Amino acid sequence: MIVADITMSLDGFVTGPDPGPGRGLGHGGRPLHAWAFDPDSEVDARVLREAVEATGAVVMGRRTFDVVDAPSGWSEDVGYGARHATAPPVFVVTHEPPRSVRLVDRFAFVRDGPAAAIDLAAAAAGGRDVVVMGGADVVRQALALGRLDVLRIHLAALLLGAGTPLFTGAAGMPRTLVLESAVASPNATHLTFRVPRG
C-alpha cells in the first residue's frame, strides 16, 4: 500500500511558523510529535510500532530531508519511526540533490517528481508499505496524483495558529475519504482513511 502518514495540529498545520534545519517543526511545533516520543502511552506506542513494522520504504520532500539530515536531525537513536530509529530506504523528491549528505547510505534523490519516487520506493519496499511522510506539499501532490491508498493523520491535541497547512489549494479536491479507524490517546487522535481511487 501507499500510505501518507503525517501529524497535524487541530487547526490544520503540520509545522509551526518558520520551519527549517535546527527547528524542523517551526516555532511551537515540537509538541506535534509528542505522541511519537511518549513512552507512557500504550496507544501511541502501538500505533507507532505497527506503522514502523509495516514500512518498507519512505518518500519525502527536499525540505523534510534538509531537516532530518541536519546535525540536529536523525541519528542512530532517533530516525524514521522516532525512537525506533529504523533505516528503510528513503526517496527524496527534489529538483536539485544536495552537495553533501550526512546520512548518505539512507537516501536516494529523485528529480522526476513524487510519482517516480513512489514507484522507486515500491520497488524497494519488498512488498511492505511505502510511506509518504511529508512534508505537506509531497502529501498533497501524491493525493492529487491519485497515488495514495491510505491517508493516516495523527491529529495532535495542539493549536498552532500558523505554520505549514496540510490542505490548502490542494489539487484534486473535493475528495471523499472513508474513515477506517480512529484511535485516541491523551496526545493525539490517530485517524486512518482509505482513499478511493478514481
Secondary structure, DSSP 8 states (H G I E B T S, - for coil): -EEEEEEEETTSEEE-SS-BTTBTT-TT-GGGGHHHH-TT-HHHHHHHHHHHHHEEEEEEEHHHHHHHTSTTS--SSSBBTBTT-B---EEEE-SS--S--TTGGGEEEESS-HHHHHHHHHHHTTTSEEEEEE-HHHHHHHHHTT--SEEEEEEES---SSSEESSSS-TT-S---EEEEEEE-SSEEEEEEE----
